[in-house]
Amino acid sequence: MKATIEIPDDLYRKVKAKSALQGRPVRAVAIELFDAWVNESQRPERDERSVGELMSDIDGVIDSGVTDLSTNSAYLEDLGRAPARDR
């Protein structure tokens, strides 16, 4: 099928120059772009769940043996008091 479209002169000059550098006709570039655009709309929608939601199935699968350090006050005694050279 033959179709006629209007393209801004500046854009067409850039497309023609780049396609010439690559040794490809503008027609082939246009077909490739149309094809990519049409096929892009057929991809499944992006999963918008958070990382936490995505990982909820494996939460707690590995037991590191380390308990929650925030509940043991001994770990928090010197929090923020270390000399600058130790940071």
C-alpha positions in Angstrom: 0.0 0.0 0.0 1.2 3.5 -0.8 0.7 6.3 1.7 1.6 9.9 1.7 2.5 11.7 5.0 3.8 15.2 5.7 7.0 15.3 7.6 8.7 18.6 8.8 11.5 19.5 6.4 14.2 19.5 9.1 13.2 16.1 10.4 13.2 14.6 6.9 16.6 15.9 6.2 18.0 14.3 9.4 16.3 11.0 8.6 17.5 11.0 5.0 21.1 11.9 6.1 21.2 9.2 8.8 19.6 6.5 6.5 22.2 7.4 3.8 25.0 7.0 6.3 23.7 3.5 7.1 23.1 2.7 3.4 19.4 2.2 4.0 16.5 3.7 2.1 14.1 6.0 4.0 11.3 3.7 3.1 12.9 0.8 4.9 13.5 2.9 8.0 9.9 4.1 8.0 8.6 0.5 7.7 10.9 -0.6 10.6 9.7 2.2 12.8 6.0 1.5 12.0 6.4 -2.2 12.7 8.2 -1.6 16.0 5.5 0.8 17.1 2.6 -1.5 16.2 4.2 -4.5 17.9 5.1 -2.4 21.0 1.4 -1.9 21.7 0.9 -5.7 21.8 3.3 -6.2 24.8 1.7 -7.0 28.1 1.2 -4.2 30.5 3.9 -3.4 33.0 3.6 -4.8 36.5 3.2 -1.8 38.8 3.7 -3.7 42.0 6.4 -2.6 44.4 9.6 -4.7 45.1 8.2 -5.7 48.5 5.0 -7.0 46.9 6.9 -8.9 44.2 9.2 -10.5 46.8 6.4 -11.3 49.3 6.3 -15.0 48.2 10.0 -15.5 49.2 10.0 -13.3 52.4 11.5 -15.4 55.2 12.6 -18.3 53.0 16.2 -18.0 54.2 17.0 -18.0 57.9 20.2 -16.1 58.4 20.3 -16.8 62.1 20.5 -13.1 62.9 17.7 -11.8 65.0 16.3 -8.3 64.6 19.1 -6.0 65.8 16.7 -3.1 66.5 15.1 -5.0 69.4 18.4 -5.5 71.2 19.4 -2.3 73.0 23.0 -3.4 73.3 23.4 -2.9 69.5 22.0 0.6 69.7 24.0 2.0 72.7 26.8 3.7 70.7 24.7 4.4 67.6 25.9 7.7 66.1 28.6 8.2 68.7 31.6 6.7 66.8 34.4 9.1 65.9 34.4 10.4 62.4 37.5 8.5 61.4 35.6 5.2 62.0 32.8 6.0 59.6 
